[in-house]
């Protein structure tokens, strides 16, 4: 198993309420030249958690951080004008909290970050440090 020291949270940068699937993101990422979807997990609007890349494979979600991180993406993150907004449904919030907790147990010492800590982006459109106490 590879060494993981970060859990990096993302949004799909899609408008609130728009259904997007792992297959959609996989297609978008392949169009950008990726081998497959760059995230390890995707959280749908209903709070269901879906696998992307296997955890044993390096992600393609955060330049300079992929080798030692797990990428988690929730669907949404933009308002109707495509500006960053915390659009998480209550089900997504619950699922994200549970998934991060599970990943922290699996990777003791891993810290939790928003994509915006490593890139000039609004992603994941909420304050990760405040929400996850990091």
N, CA, C and O atoms as CSV, one atom per row, in Angstrom:
chain,resi,resn,atom,element,x,y,z
A,1,UNK,N,N,0.846,-1.178,0.000
A,1,UNK,CA,C,0.000,0.000,0.000
A,1,UNK,C,C,0.888,1.237,0.000
A,1,UNK,O,O,1.893,1.296,0.708
A,2,UNK,N,N,0.502,2.225,-0.806
A,2,UNK,CA,C,1.301,3.443,-0.883
A,2,UNK,C,C,1.107,4.311,0.359
A,2,UNK,O,O,0.102,4.188,1.059
A,3,UNK,N,N,2.045,5.162,0.617
A,3,UNK,CA,C,1.999,6.073,1.754
A,3,UNK,C,C,1.052,7.225,1.434
A,3,UNK,O,O,1.244,7.924,0.439
A,4,UNK,N,N,0.046,7.429,2.253
A,4,UNK,CA,C,-0.913,8.521,2.079
A,4,UNK,C,C,-0.785,9.474,3.253
A,4,UNK,O,O,-0.899,9.063,4.408
A,5,UNK,N,N,-0.546,10.759,2.957
A,5,UNK,CA,C,-0.465,11.725,4.044
A,5,UNK,C,C,-1.457,12.884,3.898
A,5,UNK,O,O,-1.502,13.779,4.743
A,6,UNK,N,N,-2.262,12.862,2.805
A,6,UNK,CA,C,-3.257,13.906,2.622
A,6,UNK,C,C,-4.550,13.322,2.049
A,6,UNK,O,O,-4.534,12.382,1.253
A,7,UNK,N,N,-5.649,13.901,2.474
A,7,UNK,CA,C,-6.966,13.649,1.891
A,7,UNK,C,C,-7.380,14.999,1.325
A,7,UNK,O,O,-7.535,15.964,2.073
A,8,UNK,N,N,-7.559,15.076,0.017
A,8,UNK,CA,C,-7.838,16.353,-0.634
A,8,UNK,C,C,-9.271,16.352,-1.169
A,8,UNK,O,O,-9.675,15.468,-1.924
A,9,UNK,N,N,-10.019,17.369,-0.753
A,9,UNK,CA,C,-11.429,17.463,-1.095
A,9,UNK,C,C,-11.650,18.402,-2.273
A,9,UNK,O,O,-11.025,19.457,-2.384
A,10,UNK,N,N,-12.558,17.983,-3.145
A,10,UNK,CA,C,-12.854,18.696,-4.384
A,10,UNK,C,C,-14.360,18.797,-4.577
A,10,UNK,O,O,-15.138,18.111,-3.914
A,11,UNK,N,N,-14.751,19.667,-5.499
A,11,UNK,CA,C,-16.121,19.689,-6.012
A,11,UNK,C,C,-16.032,19.467,-7.521
A,11,UNK,O,O,-14.978,19.664,-8.124
A,12,UNK,N,N,-17.139,19.060,-8.117
A,12,UNK,CA,C,-17.136,18.815,-9.560
A,12,UNK,C,C,-17.257,20.110,-10.366
A,12,UNK,O,O,-17.189,20.078,-11.595
A,13,UNK,N,N,-17.434,21.245,-9.693
A,13,UNK,CA,C,-17.578,22.552,-10.348
A,13,UNK,C,C,-18.750,22.538,-11.325
A,13,UNK,O,O,-18.649,23.008,-12.458
A,14,UNK,N,N,-19.862,21.984,-10.851
A,14,UNK,CA,C,-21.103,21.951,-11.620
A,14,UNK,C,C,-22.185,22.654,-10.809
A,14,UNK,O,O,-22.070,22.767,-9.589
A,15,UNK,N,N,-23.241,23.130,-11.483
A,15,UNK,CA,C,-24.274,23.871,-10.764
A,15,UNK,C,C,-25.048,23.007,-9.775
A,15,UNK,O,O,-25.189,21.797,-9.954
A,16,UNK,N,N,-25.541,23.655,-8.736
A,16,UNK,CA,C,-26.339,22.986,-7.702
A,16,UNK,C,C,-27.467,22.193,-8.336
A,16,UNK,O,O,-28.172,22.683,-9.218
A,17,UNK,N,N,-27.627,20.962,-7.874
A,17,UNK,CA,C,-28.725,20.121,-8.320
A,17,UNK,C,C,-28.504,19.362,-9.615
A,17,UNK,O,O,-29.323,18.515,-9.971
A,18,UNK,N,N,-27.440,19.634,-10.319
A,18,UNK,CA,C,-27.169,18.927,-11.579
A,18,UNK,C,C,-26.572,17.558,-11.269
A,18,UNK,O,O,-25.540,17.456,-10.606
A,19,UNK,N,N,-27.221,16.526,-11.747
A,19,UNK,CA,C,-26.715,15.167,-11.541
A,19,UNK,C,C,-25.519,14.911,-12.445
A,19,UNK,O,O,-25.584,15.098,-13.660
A,20,UNK,N,N,-24.443,14.485,-11.836
A,20,UNK,CA,C,-23.220,14.128,-12.543
A,20,UNK,C,C,-22.778,12.788,-11.981
A,20,UNK,O,O,-22.908,12.541,-10.782
A,21,UNK,N,N,-22.258,11.928,-12.835
A,21,UNK,CA,C,-21.849,10.591,-12.408
A,21,UNK,C,C,-20.344,10.396,-12.535
A,21,UNK,O,O,-19.639,11.211,-13.130
A,22,UNK,N,N,-19.876,9.301,-11.962
A,22,UNK,CA,C,-18.471,8.912,-12.119
A,22,UNK,C,C,-18.144,8.791,-13.607
A,22,UNK,O,O,-17.076,9.219,-14.045
A,23,UNK,N,N,-19.054,8.213,-14.376
A,23,UNK,CA,C,-18.834,8.055,-15.825
A,23,UNK,C,C,-18.670,9.402,-16.514
A,23,UNK,O,O,-17.827,9.546,-17.399
A,24,UNK,N,N,-19.470,10.395,-16.115
A,24,UNK,CA,C,-19.339,11.736,-16.692
A,24,UNK,C,C,-17.953,12.306,-16.402
A,24,UNK,O,O,-17.275,12.797,-17.304
A,25,UNK,N,N,-17.539,12.238,-15.142
A,25,UNK,CA,C,-16.231,12.793,-14.761
A,25,UNK,C,C,-15.110,12.016,-15.437
A,25,UNK,O,O,-14.126,12.604,-15.884
A,26,UNK,N,N,-15.255,10.706,-15.512
A,26,UNK,CA,C,-14.259,9.883,-16.202
A,26,UNK,C,C,-14.118,10.354,-17.654
A,26,UNK,O,O,-13.002,10.492,-18.156
A,27,UNK,N,N,-15.230,10.597,-18.317
A,27,UNK,CA,C,-15.193,11.064,-19.708
A,27,UNK,C,C,-14.504,12.429,-19.800
A,27,UNK,O,O,-13.661,12.641,-20.672
A,28,UNK,N,N,-14.864,13.361,-18.894
A,28,UNK,CA,C,-14.240,14.680,-18.904
A,28,UNK,C,C,-12.732,14.574,-18.707
A,28,UNK,O,O,-11.960,15.241,-19.396
A,29,UNK,N,N,-12.320,13.738,-17.770
A,29,UNK,CA,C,-10.892,13.610,-17.481
A,29,UNK,C,C,-10.153,12.946,-18.633
A,29,UNK,O,O,-9.036,13.352,-18.956
A,30,UNK,N,N,-10.739,11.951,-19.252
A,30,UNK,CA,C,-10.111,11.317,-20.422
A,30,UNK,C,C,-9.977,12.318,-21.570
A,30,UNK,O,O,-8.983,12.298,-22.294
A,31,UNK,N,N,-10.969,13.190,-21.739
A,31,UNK,CA,C,-10.892,14.222,-22.776
A,31,UNK,C,C,-9.737,15.184,-22.518
A,31,UNK,O,O,-9.205,15.798,-23.443
A,32,UNK,N,N,-9.360,15.304,-21.254
A,32,UNK,CA,C,-8.229,16.162,-20.878
A,32,UNK,C,C,-6.897,15.408,-20.915
A,32,UNK,O,O,-5.852,15.973,-20.592
A,33,UNK,N,N,-6.936,14.135,-21.309
A,33,UNK,CA,C,-5.708,13.354,-21.441
A,33,UNK,C,C,-5.380,12.460,-20.266
A,33,UNK,O,O,-4.326,11.824,-20.268
A,34,UNK,N,N,-6.244,12.385,-19.256
A,34,UNK,CA,C,-6.010,11.502,-18.122
A,34,UNK,C,C,-6.257,10.060,-18.551
A,34,UNK,O,O,-6.980,9.810,-19.515
A,35,UNK,N,N,-5.663,9.122,-17.842
A,35,UNK,CA,C,-5.882,7.699,-18.111
A,35,UNK,C,C,-7.290,7.274,-17.707
A,35,UNK,O,O,-7.874,6.376,-18.315
A,36,UNK,N,N,-7.831,7.922,-16.679
A,36,UNK,CA,C,-9.184,7.644,-16.175
A,36,UNK,C,C,-9.551,8.767,-15.216
A,36,UNK,O,O,-8.805,9.734,-15.061
A,37,UNK,N,N,-10.700,8.632,-14.578
A,37,UNK,CA,C,-11.111,9.625,-13.578
A,37,UNK,C,C,-9.970,9.859,-12.592
A,37,UNK,O,O,-9.291,8.919,-12.179
A,38,UNK,N,N,-9.770,11.110,-12.225
A,38,UNK,CA,C,-8.647,11.436,-11.352
A,38,UNK,C,C,-8.908,11.264,-9.871
A,38,UNK,O,O,-7.967,11.166,-9.084
A,39,UNK,N,N,-10.193,11.227,-9.472
A,39,UNK,CA,C,-10.566,11.120,-8.062
A,39,UNK,C,C,-10.687,9.661,-7.638
A,39,UNK,O,O,-10.960,8.780,-8.452
A,40,UNK,N,N,-10.480,9.431,-6.361
A,40,UNK,CA,C,-10.658,8.085,-5.809
A,40,UNK,C,C,-12.109,7.828,-5.400
A,40,UNK,O,O,-12.577,6.691,-5.441
A,41,UNK,N,N,-12.824,8.896,-5.001
A,41,UNK,CA,C,-14.221,8.770,-4.585
A,41,UNK,C,C,-15.020,9.966,-5.085
A,41,UNK,O,O,-14.510,11.083,-5.175
A,42,UNK,N,N,-16.289,9.705,-5.408
A,42,UNK,CA,C,-17.217,10.762,-5.815
A,42,UNK,C,C,-18.503,10.602,-4.995
A,42,UNK,O,O,-19.037,9.501,-4.863
A,43,UNK,N,N,-18.981,11.715,-4.454
A,43,UNK,CA,C,-20.195,11.703,-3.640
A,43,UNK,C,C,-21.323,12.361,-4.432
A,43,UNK,O,O,-21.269,13.548,-4.753
A,44,UNK,N,N,-22.336,11.570,-4.734
A,44,UNK,CA,C,-23.486,12.037,-5.501
A,44,UNK,C,C,-24.400,12.906,-4.642
A,44,UNK,O,O,-24.245,12.978,-3.423
A,45,UNK,N,N,-25.353,13.563,-5.297
A,45,UNK,CA,C,-26.291,14.449,-4.618
A,45,UNK,C,C,-27.072,13.745,-3.513
A,45,UNK,O,O,-27.419,14.358,-2.504
A,46,UNK,N,N,-27.347,12.453,-3.708
A,46,UNK,CA,C,-28.121,11.691,-2.709
A,46,UNK,C,C,-27.257,11.183,-1.559
A,46,UNK,O,O,-27.754,10.493,-0.668
A,47,UNK,N,N,-25.961,11.520,-1.573
A,47,UNK,CA,C,-25.058,11.104,-0.505
A,47,UNK,C,C,-24.402,9.757,-0.737
A,47,UNK,O,O,-23.593,9.319,0.082
A,48,UNK,N,N,-24.727,9.101,-1.821
A,48,UNK,CA,C,-24.079,7.814,-2.094
A,48,UNK,C,C,-22.633,8.057,-2.537
A,48,UNK,O,O,-22.338,8.993,-3.280
A,49,UNK,N,N,-21.747,7.186,-2.057
A,49,UNK,CA,C,-20.316,7.300,-2.334
A,49,UNK,C,C,-19.954,6.268,-3.393
A,49,UNK,O,O,-20.253,5.082,-3.256
A,50,UNK,N,N,-19.298,6.745,-4.460
A,50,UNK,CA,C,-18.957,5.885,-5.586
A,50,UNK,C,C,-17.444,5.884,-5.801
A,50,UNK,O,O,-16.800,6.930,-5.721
A,51,UNK,N,N,-16.880,4.704,-6.075
A,51,UNK,CA,C,-15.440,4.635,-6.318
A,51,UNK,C,C,-15.067,5.217,-7.672
A,51,UNK,O,O,-15.806,5.087,-8.649
A,52,UNK,N,N,-13.914,5.855,-7.710
A,52,UNK,CA,C,-13.309,6.317,-8.951
A,52,UNK,C,C,-12.099,5.437,-9.202
A,52,UNK,O,O,-12.239,4.237,-9.438
A,53,UNK,N,N,-10.913,6.025,-9.152
A,53,UNK,CA,C,-9.683,5.238,-9.249
A,53,UNK,C,C,-9.520,4.404,-7.983
A,53,UNK,O,O,-9.923,4.825,-6.898
A,54,UNK,N,N,-8.935,3.236,-8.125
A,54,UNK,CA,C,-8.627,2.469,-6.909
A,54,UNK,C,C,-7.642,3.251,-6.027
A,54,UNK,O,O,-6.787,3.971,-6.542
A,55,UNK,N,N,-7.760,3.113,-4.740
A,55,UNK,CA,C,-6.848,3.796,-3.818
A,55,UNK,C,C,-5.399,3.393,-4.049
A,55,UNK,O,O,-4.484,4.157,-3.741
A,56,UNK,N,N,-5.191,2.219,-4.580
A,56,UNK,CA,C,-3.828,1.750,-4.823
A,56,UNK,C,C,-3.176,2.463,-6.001
A,56,UNK,O,O,-1.964,2.361,-6.187
A,57,UNK,N,N,-3.962,3.182,-6.800
A,57,UNK,CA,C,-3.427,3.937,-7.934
A,57,UNK,C,C,-3.287,5.405,-7.553
A,57,UNK,O,O,-4.112,5.961,-6.828
A,58,UNK,N,N,-2.228,6.013,-8.057
A,58,UNK,CA,C,-2.033,7.440,-7.843
A,58,UNK,C,C,-3.177,8.203,-8.500
A,58,UNK,O,O,-3.567,7.900,-9.627
A,59,UNK,N,N,-3.707,9.183,-7.800
A,59,UNK,CA,C,-4.768,10.001,-8.350
A,59,UNK,C,C,-4.241,11.001,-9.361
A,59,UNK,O,O,-3.036,11.100,-9.593
A,60,UNK,N,N,-5.171,11.743,-9.963
A,60,UNK,CA,C,-4.850,12.837,-10.878
A,60,UNK,C,C,-5.843,13.948,-10.563
A,60,UNK,O,O,-6.726,14.267,-11.360
A,61,UNK,N,N,-5.672,14.529,-9.376
A,61,UNK,CA,C,-6.654,15.493,-8.886
A,61,UNK,C,C,-6.053,16.764,-8.323
A,61,UNK,O,O,-6.772,17.748,-8.149
A,62,UNK,N,N,-4.749,16.780,-8.029
A,62,UNK,CA,C,-4.139,17.962,-7.421
A,62,UNK,C,C,-2.653,17.985,-7.757
A,62,UNK,O,O,-1.857,17.259,-7.162
A,63,UNK,N,N,-2.296,18.821,-8.706
A,63,UNK,CA,C,-0.907,18.892,-9.184
A,63,UNK,C,C,0.079,19.023,-8.021
A,63,UNK,O,O,-0.072,19.873,-7.144
A,64,UNK,N,N,1.080,18.166,-8.044
A,64,UNK,CA,C,2.120,18.176,-7.024
A,64,UNK,C,C,1.783,17.404,-5.757
A,64,UNK,O,O,2.635,17.248,-4.882
A,65,UNK,N,N,0.538,16.915,-5.646
A,65,UNK,CA,C,0.108,16.232,-4.425
A,65,UNK,C,C,-0.414,14.818,-4.669
A,65,UNK,O,O,-0.757,14.120,-3.716
A,66,UNK,N,N,-0.479,14.391,-5.905
A,66,UNK,CA,C,-1.156,13.141,-6.241
A,66,UNK,C,C,-0.497,11.877,-5.699
A,66,UNK,O,O,-1.191,10.915,-5.370
A,67,UNK,N,N,0.804,11.864,-5.603
A,67,UNK,CA,C,1.516,10.632,-5.234
A,67,UNK,C,C,1.178,10.152,-3.823
A,67,UNK,O,O,1.229,8.952,-3.552
A,68,UNK,N,N,0.833,11.078,-2.920
A,68,UNK,CA,C,0.634,10.703,-1.515
A,68,UNK,C,C,-0.721,11.161,-0.977
A,68,UNK,O,O,-0.865,11.457,0.209
A,69,UNK,N,N,-1.709,11.215,-1.867
A,69,UNK,CA,C,-3.012,11.697,-1.418
A,69,UNK,C,C,-4.158,10.857,-1.975
A,69,UNK,O,O,-4.008,10.103,-2.937
A,70,UNK,N,N,-5.313,11.025,-1.324
A,70,UNK,CA,C,-6.579,10.455,-1.783
A,70,UNK,C,C,-7.445,11.634,-2.190
A,70,UNK,O,O,-7.578,12.598,-1.435
A,71,UNK,N,N,-8.033,11.566,-3.376
A,71,UNK,CA,C,-8.900,12.632,-3.874
A,71,UNK,C,C,-10.365,12.261,-3.740
A,71,UNK,O,O,-10.797,11.203,-4.198
A,72,UNK,N,N,-11.128,13.148,-3.104
A,72,UNK,CA,C,-12.566,12.953,-2.896
A,72,UNK,C,C,-13.286,14.150,-3.518
A,72,UNK,O,O,-12.931,15.300,-3.258
A,73,UNK,N,N,-14.298,13.871,-4.338
A,73,UNK,CA,C,-15.043,14.916,-5.022
A,73,UNK,C,C,-16.526,14.800,-4.709
A,73,UNK,O,O,-17.094,13.711,-4.783
A,74,UNK,N,N,-17.159,15.922,-4.358
A,74,UNK,CA,C,-18.613,15.917,-4.242
A,74,UNK,C,C,-19.189,16.602,-5.481
A,74,UNK,O,O,-18.559,17.493,-6.052
A,75,UNK,N,N,-20.369,16.191,-5.890
A,75,UNK,CA,C,-21.017,16.767,-7.059
A,75,UNK,C,C,-21.613,18.114,-6.680
A,75,UNK,O,O,-22.347,18.226,-5.698
A,76,UNK,N,N,-21.295,19.125,-7.459
A,76,UNK,CA,C,-21.769,20.482,-7.216
A,76,UNK,C,C,-20.609,21.428,-7.037
A,76,UNK,O,O,-19.529,21.227,-7.591
A,77,UNK,N,N,-20.849,22.476,-6.246
A,77,UNK,CA,C,-19.792,23.430,-5.941
A,77,UNK,C,C,-19.922,24.774,-6.638
A,77,UNK,O,O,-19.113,25.673,-6.410
A,78,UNK,N,N,-20.962,24.922,-7.508
A,78,UNK,CA,C,-21.181,26.197,-8.188
A,78,UNK,C,C,-22.652,26.586,-8.110
A,78,UNK,O,O,-23.542,25.737,-8.069
A,79,UNK,N,N,-22.877,27.899,-8.091
A,79,UNK,CA,C,-24.255,28.374,-8.151
A,79,UNK,C,C,-24.714,28.405,-9.604
A,79,UNK,O,O,-23.989,27.957,-10.493
A,80,UNK,N,N,-25.904,28.925,-9.852
A,80,UNK,CA,C,-26.453,28.914,-11.213
A,80,UNK,C,C,-25.631,29.765,-12.178
A,80,UNK,O,O,-25.694,29.565,-13.391
A,81,UNK,N,N,-24.856,30.719,-11.642
A,81,UNK,CA,C,-23.988,31.563,-12.469
A,81,UNK,C,C,-22.562,31.014,-12.563
A,81,UNK,O,O,-21.657,31.686,-13.058
A,82,UNK,N,N,-22.378,29.779,-12.078
A,82,UNK,CA,C,-21.089,29.084,-12.107
A,82,UNK,C,C,-20.029,29.746,-11.219
A,82,UNK,O,O,-18.831,29.642,-11.483
A,83,UNK,N,N,-20.485,30.419,-10.175
A,83,UNK,CA,C,-19.571,30.965,-9.173
A,83,UNK,C,C,-19.462,29.956,-8.036
A,83,UNK,O,O,-20.432,29.257,-7.743
A,84,UNK,N,N,-18.289,29.867,-7.386
A,84,UNK,CA,C,-18.136,28.911,-6.286
A,84,UNK,C,C,-19.199,29.111,-5.210
A,84,UNK,O,O,-19.454,30.231,-4.767
A,85,UNK,N,N,-19.813,28.002,-4.799
A,85,UNK,CA,C,-20.839,28.028,-3.750
A,85,UNK,C,C,-20.905,26.654,-3.108
A,85,UNK,O,O,-20.783,25.629,-3.779
A,86,UNK,N,N,-21.099,26.650,-1.812
A,86,UNK,CA,C,-21.250,25.381,-1.099
A,86,UNK,C,C,-22.655,24.853,-1.368
A,86,UNK,O,O,-23.617,25.260,-0.717
A,87,UNK,N,N,-22.761,23.957,-2.318
A,87,UNK,CA,C,-24.054,23.425,-2.751
A,87,UNK,C,C,-24.319,22.034,-2.197
A,87,UNK,O,O,-25.258,21.370,-2.636
A,88,UNK,N,N,-23.513,21.578,-1.244
A,88,UNK,CA,C,-23.690,20.219,-0.729
A,88,UNK,C,C,-25.070,20.023,-0.130
A,88,UNK,O,O,-25.570,20.857,0.625
A,89,UNK,N,N,-25.662,18.912,-0.484
A,89,UNK,CA,C,-26.934,18.532,0.126
A,89,UNK,C,C,-26.648,18.012,1.532
A,89,UNK,O,O,-25.508,17.661,1.838
A,90,UNK,N,N,-27.667,17.957,2.390
A,90,UNK,CA,C,-27.444,17.370,3.717
A,90,UNK,C,C,-26.875,15.951,3.613
A,90,UNK,O,O,-26.036,15.556,4.423
A,91,UNK,N,N,-27.326,15.195,2.629
A,91,UNK,CA,C,-26.832,13.823,2.444
A,91,UNK,C,C,-25.354,13.821,2.046
A,91,UNK,O,O,-24.591,12.963,2.490
A,92,UNK,N,N,-24.955,14.776,1.213
A,92,UNK,CA,C,-23.541,14.868,0.833
A,92,UNK,C,C,-22.672,15.260,2.026
A,92,UNK,O,O,-21.584,14.714,2.209
A,93,UNK,N,N,-23.144,16.190,2.824
A,93,UNK,CA,C,-22.381,16.614,4.010
A,93,UNK,C,C,-22.132,15.421,4.935
A,93,UNK,O,O,-21.018,15.201,5.408
A,94,UNK,N,N,-23.200,14.659,5.178
A,94,UNK,CA,C,-23.086,13.488,6.054
A,94,UNK,C,C,-22.127,12.463,5.456
A,94,UNK,O,O,-21.258,11.942,6.155
A,95,UNK,N,N,-22.281,12.175,4.172
A,95,UNK,CA,C,-21.429,11.181,3.511
A,95,UNK,C,C,-19.966,11.627,3.499
A,95,UNK,O,O,-19.067,10.813,3.709
A,96,UNK,N,N,-19.729,12.901,3.257
A,96,UNK,CA,C,-18.357,13.406,3.232
A,96,UNK,C,C,-17.714,13.289,4.605
A,96,UNK,O,O,-16.561,12.874,4.723
A,97,UNK,N,N,-18.458,13.655,5.642
A,97,UNK,CA,C,-17.940,13.532,7.010
A,97,UNK,C,C,-17.597,12.081,7.326
A,97,UNK,O,O,-16.533,11.798,7.877
A,98,UNK,N,N,-18.487,11.170,6.983
A,98,UNK,CA,C,-18.252,9.744,7.255
A,98,UNK,C,C,-17.079,9.197,6.442
A,98,UNK,O,O,-16.261,8.442,6.968
A,99,UNK,N,N,-16.992,9.572,5.163
A,99,UNK,CA,C,-15.892,9.083,4.327
A,99,UNK,C,C,-14.548,9.612,4.822
A,99,UNK,O,O,-13.577,8.861,4.904
A,100,UNK,N,N,-14.491,10.893,5.149
A,100,UNK,CA,C,-13.233,11.456,5.658
A,100,UNK,C,C,-12.841,10.765,6.958
A,100,UNK,O,O,-11.665,10.465,7.164
A,101,UNK,N,N,-13.792,10.513,7.826
A,101,UNK,CA,C,-13.507,9.813,9.082
A,101,UNK,C,C,-12.946,8.418,8.808
A,101,UNK,O,O,-11.968,8.002,9.428
A,102,UNK,N,N,-13.563,7.710,7.886
A,102,UNK,CA,C,-13.096,6.371,7.522
A,102,UNK,C,C,-11.689,6.420,6.930
A,102,UNK,O,O,-10.844,5.590,7.264
A,103,UNK,N,N,-11.440,7.387,6.057
A,103,UNK,CA,C,-10.117,7.505,5.432
A,103,UNK,C,C,-9.052,7.880,6.459
A,103,UNK,O,O,-7.918,7.409,6.371
A,104,UNK,N,N,-9.405,8.722,7.432
A,104,UNK,CA,C,-8.440,9.100,8.468
A,104,UNK,C,C,-8.077,7.894,9.340
A,104,UNK,O,O,-6.942,7.787,9.806
A,105,UNK,N,N,-9.022,6.998,9.559
A,105,UNK,CA,C,-8.716,5.770,10.304
A,105,UNK,C,C,-7.820,4.858,9.485
A,105,UNK,O,O,-6.902,4.236,10.020
A,106,UNK,N,N,-8.085,4.779,8.194
A,106,UNK,CA,C,-7.300,3.918,7.307
A,106,UNK,C,C,-5.890,4.465,7.088
A,106,UNK,O,O,-4.938,3.708,6.902
A,107,UNK,N,N,-5.776,5.801,7.115
A,107,UNK,CA,C,-4.476,6.455,6.897
A,107,UNK,C,C,-4.175,7.375,8.077
A,107,UNK,O,O,-4.288,8.595,7.961
A,108,UNK,N,N,-3.790,6.785,9.222
A,108,UNK,CA,C,-3.517,7.600,10.417
A,108,UNK,C,C,-2.468,8.675,10.113
A,108,UNK,O,O,-1.456,8.413,9.463
A,109,UNK,N,N,-2.729,9.860,10.588
A,109,UNK,CA,C,-1.792,10.961,10.363
A,109,UNK,C,C,-2.073,11.745,9.096
A,109,UNK,O,O,-1.483,12.808,8.896
A,110,UNK,N,N,-2.954,11.259,8.233
A,110,UNK,CA,C,-3.286,11.996,7.018
A,110,UNK,C,C,-4.040,13.263,7.394
A,110,UNK,O,O,-4.932,13.233,8.242
A,111,UNK,N,N,-3.681,14.366,6.767
A,111,UNK,CA,C,-4.345,15.633,6.996
A,111,UNK,C,C,-5.379,15.873,5.901
A,111,UNK,O,O,-5.273,15.327,4.802
A,112,UNK,N,N,-6.378,16.695,6.214
A,112,UNK,CA,C,-7.477,16.960,5.281
A,112,UNK,C,C,-7.325,18.376,4.732
A,112,UNK,O,O,-7.075,19.322,5.478
A,113,UNK,N,N,-7.480,18.502,3.419
A,113,UNK,CA,C,-7.262,19.775,2.736
A,113,UNK,C,C,-8.310,20.004,1.664
A,113,UNK,O,O,-8.908,19.059,1.150
A,114,UNK,N,N,-8.525,21.268,1.333
A,114,UNK,CA,C,-9.293,21.628,0.156
A,114,UNK,C,C,-8.344,21.793,-1.010
A,114,UNK,O,O,-7.185,22.163,-0.827
A,115,UNK,N,N,-8.829,21.522,-2.202
A,115,UNK,CA,C,-8.022,21.703,-3.416
A,115,UNK,C,C,-7.481,23.133,-3.492
A,115,UNK,O,O,-6.375,23.359,-3.982
A,116,UNK,N,N,-8.274,24.097,-2.999
A,116,UNK,CA,C,-7.869,25.493,-3.064
A,116,UNK,C,C,-6.604,25.808,-2.254
A,116,UNK,O,O,-6.011,26.872,-2.434
A,117,UNK,N,N,-6.195,24.919,-1.387
A,117,UNK,CA,C,-4.946,25.129,-0.643
A,117,UNK,C,C,-3.723,24.925,-1.534
A,117,UNK,O,O,-2.626,25.367,-1.194
A,118,UNK,N,N,-3.908,24.259,-2.667
A,118,UNK,CA,C,-2.790,23.925,-3.545
A,118,UNK,C,C,-2.901,24.552,-4.929
A,118,UNK,O,O,-1.965,24.464,-5.723
A,119,UNK,N,N,-4.028,25.180,-5.225
A,119,UNK,CA,C,-4.253,25.765,-6.545
A,119,UNK,C,C,-5.136,27.004,-6.391
A,119,UNK,O,O,-5.937,27.093,-5.460
A,120,UNK,N,N,-4.987,27.939,-7.295
A,120,UNK,CA,C,-5.785,29.171,-7.261
A,120,UNK,C,C,-7.180,28.890,-7.807
A,120,UNK,O,O,-7.530,29.303,-8.912
A,121,UNK,N,N,-7.962,28.179,-7.007
A,121,UNK,CA,C,-9.321,27.794,-7.379
A,121,UNK,C,C,-10.217,27.946,-6.165
A,121,UNK,O,O,-9.733,28.018,-5.035
A,122,UNK,N,N,-11.526,27.995,-6.394
A,122,UNK,CA,C,-12.473,28.035,-5.293
A,122,UNK,C,C,-12.767,26.663,-4.728
A,122,UNK,O,O,-13.300,26.542,-3.625
A,123,UNK,N,N,-12.426,25.638,-5.469
A,123,UNK,CA,C,-12.706,24.246,-5.126
A,123,UNK,C,C,-12.122,23.903,-3.751
A,123,UNK,O,O,-10.938,24.147,-3.521
A,124,UNK,N,N,-12.894,23.362,-2.859
A,124,UNK,CA,C,-14.197,22.712,-2.966
A,124,UNK,C,C,-15.394,23.590,-2.617
A,124,UNK,O,O,-16.485,23.069,-2.383
A,125,UNK,N,N,-15.219,24.898,-2.576
A,125,UNK,CA,C,-16.305,25.857,-2.336
A,125,UNK,C,C,-16.826,25.857,-0.901
A,125,UNK,O,O,-17.950,26.294,-0.651
A,126,UNK,N,N,-16.021,25.373,0.039
A,126,UNK,CA,C,-16.326,25.523,1.467
A,126,UNK,C,C,-15.016,25.491,2.228
A,126,UNK,O,O,-13.989,25.072,1.694
A,127,UNK,N,N,-15.051,25.936,3.482
A,127,UNK,CA,C,-13.854,26.050,4.304
A,127,UNK,C,C,-13.550,24.691,4.960
A,127,UNK,O,O,-14.144,24.331,5.976
A,128,UNK,N,N,-12.630,23.963,4.367
A,128,UNK,CA,C,-12.292,22.626,4.849
A,128,UNK,C,C,-11.697,22.679,6.247
A,128,UNK,O,O,-12.065,21.876,7.104
A,129,UNK,N,N,-10.784,23.611,6.491
A,129,UNK,CA,C,-10.142,23.702,7.800
A,129,UNK,C,C,-11.177,23.927,8.910
A,129,UNK,O,O,-11.092,23.313,9.974
A,130,UNK,N,N,-12.135,24.791,8.663
A,130,UNK,CA,C,-13.167,25.093,9.652
A,130,UNK,C,C,-14.058,23.863,9.878
A,130,UNK,O,O,-14.368,23.516,11.017
A,131,UNK,N,N,-14.457,23.223,8.808
A,131,UNK,CA,C,-15.391,22.107,8.917
A,131,UNK,C,C,-14.760,20.836,9.503
A,131,UNK,O,O,-15.405,20.101,10.252
A,132,UNK,N,N,-13.497,20.591,9.152
A,132,UNK,CA,C,-12.861,19.346,9.603
A,132,UNK,C,C,-11.837,19.569,10.707
A,132,UNK,O,O,-11.109,18.650,11.082
A,133,UNK,N,N,-11.782,20.792,11.227
A,133,UNK,CA,C,-10.925,21.063,12.370
A,133,UNK,C,C,-9.458,20.802,12.121
A,133,UNK,O,O,-8.754,20.266,12.976
A,134,UNK,N,N,-9.008,21.185,10.949
A,134,UNK,CA,C,-7.595,20.948,10.602
A,134,UNK,C,C,-6.858,22.253,10.495
A,134,UNK,O,O,-5.660,22.265,10.212
